[in-house]
């Protein structure tokens, strides 16, 4: 099964064409998230996880903007992989 077929199947199963796109931006994280973690990557991961958990019943897919993660260097790449 190709990736496109997999997405089409998920869209049919969920009756949803919604896609969550994650492009992390440190300056837009809520203050309580920034303060709760020691590293940028950990805070971004926690926020991403909360977003995904919040929409997993409604979104057919999650699109991760790789270049947005890469702007945070190694911490961003680790966060991308973890997300």
Secondary structure by P-SEA (a helix, b strand, c coil): ccaaaaaaaaaaaacccbbbbbbcccccccaaaaaacccaaaaaaaaaaaaaaacccccccccccccccccccaaaaaaaaac
